[in-house]
């Protein structure tokens, strides 16, 4: 079952400049990590005082052959994907395939956060939307952020 919107992904080749723009909007960086299988670095940004709110994820290449290379080359930076939290990644992937969505990953991959597993799907025309299905190992937590899970022992990112 889809539980909610986890984050909105933005593709960028310049996460420092994009992060400065998000900071100007009053957002703060809450987490960051690398999704090695996709060759991308990810920074998560949210509103202070809103620990359960939808975040913005800045997605940038870590080197040649990253998952965002094509997007950046063809369309430049900007809106990249919508991420939905699910309670059962395999079941939801199968159900969405039966409804006509295209699975882009042969198997779920490790995400940019500890305990995060993801699978990308594509919603074809007329929507033409890249979806990321997100599952966290420690359910029912919607997201494992330093804002909501200080017991992880990782201090919040402040710069």
FITIGU-515188 format. One record per residue (C-alpha): residue number from 1; x, y, z. Coordinates in pm, whole numbers. Layout:
<atoms>
k NUM&xx X&yy Y&zz Z .
...
</atoms>
This chain:
<atoms>
k 1&xx 0&yy 0&zz 0 .
k 2&xx 118&yy 354&zz -73 .
k 3&xx 156&yy 530&zz 263 .
k 4&xx 236&yy 883&zz 147 .
k 5&xx 474&yy 1113&zz -34 .
k 6&xx 828&yy 1073&zz 100 .
k 7&xx 1003&yy 1337&zz -107 .
k 8&xx 1026&yy 1521&zz -438 .
k 9&xx 1353&yy 1467&zz -623 .
k 10&xx 1537&yy 1746&zz -805 .
k 11&xx 1823&yy 1664&zz -1042 .
k 12&xx 2120&yy 1900&zz -1027 .
k 13&xx 2485&yy 1903&zz -1124 .
k 14&xx 2548&yy 2172&zz -860 .
k 15&xx 2406&yy 2062&zz -524 .
k 16&xx 2585&yy 2341&zz -338 .
k 17&xx 2411&yy 2616&zz -541 .
k 18&xx 2077&yy 2431&zz -538 .
k 19&xx 2107&yy 2384&zz -162 .
k 20&xx 2172&yy 2756&zz -119 .
k 21&xx 1848&yy 2825&zz -306 .
k 22&xx 1656&yy 2583&zz -82 .
k 23&xx 1814&yy 2748&zz 221 .
k 24&xx 1691&yy 3086&zz 96 .
k 25&xx 1340&yy 2935&zz 105 .
k 26&xx 1388&yy 2849&zz 472 .
k 27&xx 1460&yy 2478&zz 428 .
k 28&xx 1747&yy 2304&zz 607 .
k 29&xx 1946&yy 1997&zz 510 .
k 30&xx 1826&yy 1707&zz 720 .
k 31&xx 2021&yy 1413&zz 580 .
k 32&xx 2252&yy 1309&zz 301 .
k 33&xx 2389&yy 991&zz 155 .
k 34&xx 2499&yy 809&zz -157 .
k 35&xx 2298&yy 558&zz -360 .
k 36&xx 2589&yy 363&zz -506 .
k 37&xx 2374&yy 153&zz -738 .
k 38&xx 2261&yy 468&zz -916 .
k 39&xx 2592&yy 656&zz -880 .
k 40&xx 2424&yy 955&zz -721 .
k 41&xx 2468&yy 1167&zz -410 .
k 42&xx 2149&yy 1273&zz -233 .
k 43&xx 2076&yy 1558&zz 6 .
k 44&xx 1742&yy 1577&zz 183 .
k 45&xx 1597&yy 1918&zz 275 .
k 46&xx 1292&yy 1999&zz 484 .
k 47&xx 1118&yy 2268&zz 680 .
k 48&xx 1245&yy 2314&zz 1036 .
k 49&xx 985&yy 2209&zz 1290 .
k 50&xx 802&yy 1982&zz 1043 .
k 51&xx 962&yy 1639&zz 1102 .
k 52&xx 695&yy 1444&zz 916 .
k 53&xx 670&yy 1683&zz 622 .
k 54&xx 754&yy 1597&zz 264 .
k 55&xx 1119&yy 1663&zz 186 .
k 56&xx 1305&yy 1778&zz -123 .
k 57&xx 1591&yy 1555&zz -236 .
k 58&xx 1877&yy 1702&zz -438 .
k 59&xx 2014&yy 1428&zz -664 .
k 60&xx 2355&yy 1481&zz -824 .
k 61&xx 2595&yy 1254&zz -1013 .
k 62&xx 2893&yy 1107&zz -829 .
k 63&xx 3069&yy 1027&zz -1156 .
k 64&xx 3020&yy 917&zz -1516 .
k 65&xx 2731&yy 682&zz -1582 .
k 66&xx 2507&yy 810&zz -1305 .
k 67&xx 2132&yy 767&zz -1317 .
k 68&xx 2081&yy 1144&zz -1361 .
k 69&xx 2331&yy 1197&zz -1647 .
k 70&xx 2068&yy 1156&zz -1919 .
k 71&xx 1818&yy 1378&zz -1743 .
k 72&xx 2073&yy 1656&zz -1693 .
k 73&xx 2204&yy 1631&zz -2051 .
k 74&xx 1860&yy 1633&zz -2215 .
k 75&xx 1657&yy 1862&zz -1990 .
k 76&xx 1899&yy 2028&zz -1749 .
k 77&xx 1838&yy 2055&zz -1377 .
k 78&xx 1492&yy 2049&zz -1224 .
k 79&xx 1208&yy 1822&zz -1117 .
k 80&xx 1327&yy 1462&zz -1142 .
k 81&xx 1092&yy 1227&zz -958 .
k 82&xx 816&yy 1184&zz -702 .
k 83&xx 895&yy 938&zz -421 .
k 84&xx 615&yy 745&zz -253 .
k 85&xx 658&yy 553&zz 73 .
k 86&xx 521&yy 198&zz 55 .
k 87&xx 473&yy -72&zz 317 .
k 88&xx 574&yy -361&zz 89 .
k 89&xx 807&yy -278&zz -200 .
k 90&xx 776&yy -608&zz -389 .
k 91&xx 398&yy -620&zz -360 .
k 92&xx 352&yy -256&zz -464 .
k 93&xx 593&yy -288&zz -757 .
k 94&xx 404&yy -592&zz -882 .
k 95&xx 65&yy -421&zz -838 .
k 96&xx 175&yy -109&zz -1025 .
k 97&xx 322&yy -316&zz -1310 .
k 98&xx -16&yy -486&zz -1344 .
k 99&xx -170&yy -138&zz -1375 .
k 100&xx 58&yy -44&zz -1665 .
k 101&xx 357&yy 122&zz -1499 .
k 102&xx 702&yy 28&zz -1622 .
k 103&xx 955&yy -109&zz -1373 .
k 104&xx 1296&yy 47&zz -1441 .
k 105&xx 1492&yy -160&zz -1188 .
k 106&xx 1540&yy -534&zz -1228 .
k 107&xx 1538&yy -558&zz -849 .
k 108&xx 1503&yy -311&zz -562 .
k 109&xx 1823&yy -122&zz -473 .
k 110&xx 1970&yy 27&zz -158 .
k 111&xx 1871&yy 391&zz -123 .
k 112&xx 2070&yy 687&zz 6 .
k 113&xx 1964&yy 643&zz 370 .
k 114&xx 2026&yy 356&zz 612 .
k 115&xx 1745&yy 103&zz 592 .
k 116&xx 1607&yy 259&zz 273 .
k 117&xx 1528&yy 35&zz -25 .
k 118&xx 1397&yy 181&zz -350 .
k 119&xx 1261&yy 82&zz -689 .
k 120&xx 1204&yy 321&zz -977 .
k 121&xx 900&yy 300&zz -1201 .
k 122&xx 775&yy 506&zz -1490 .
k 123&xx 418&yy 627&zz -1528 .
k 124&xx 370&yy 660&zz -1907 .
k 125&xx 165&yy 915&zz -2102 .
k 126&xx -26&yy 1124&zz -2034 .
k 127&xx 150&yy 1179&zz -1699 .
k 128&xx 507&yy 1084&zz -1800 .
k 129&xx 632&yy 1076&zz -1443 .
k 130&xx 930&yy 903&zz -1286 .
k 131&xx 825&yy 744&zz -956 .
k 132&xx 1050&yy 618&zz -680 .
k 133&xx 893&yy 365&zz -447 .
k 134&xx 1058&yy 388&zz -104 .
k 135&xx 1050&yy 134&zz 176 .
k 136&xx 1218&yy 179&zz 514 .
k 137&xx 1326&yy -131&zz 707 .
k 138&xx 1199&yy 4&zz 1037 .
k 139&xx 830&yy 41&zz 963 .
k 140&xx 592&yy 191&zz 1054 .
k 141&xx 827&yy 490&zz 1050 .
k 142&xx 752&yy 691&zz 739 .
k 143&xx 1108&yy 804&zz 700 .
k 144&xx 1434&yy 761&zz 887 .
k 145&xx 1552&yy 1117&zz 913 .
k 146&xx 1781&yy 1268&zz 1173 .
k 147&xx 1486&yy 1497&zz 1246 .
k 148&xx 1265&yy 1210&zz 1357 .
k 149&xx 1516&yy 939&zz 1448 .
k 150&xx 1792&yy 1091&zz 1663 .
k 151&xx 1866&yy 745&zz 1804 .
k 152&xx 2054&yy 671&zz 1480 .
k 153&xx 2344&yy 858&zz 1638 .
k 154&xx 2400&yy 1082&zz 1338 .
k 155&xx 2391&yy 1455&zz 1406 .
k 156&xx 2168&yy 1672&zz 1188 .
k 157&xx 2346&yy 1840&zz 899 .
k 158&xx 2370&yy 2211&zz 955 .
k 159&xx 2586&yy 2330&zz 668 .
</atoms>
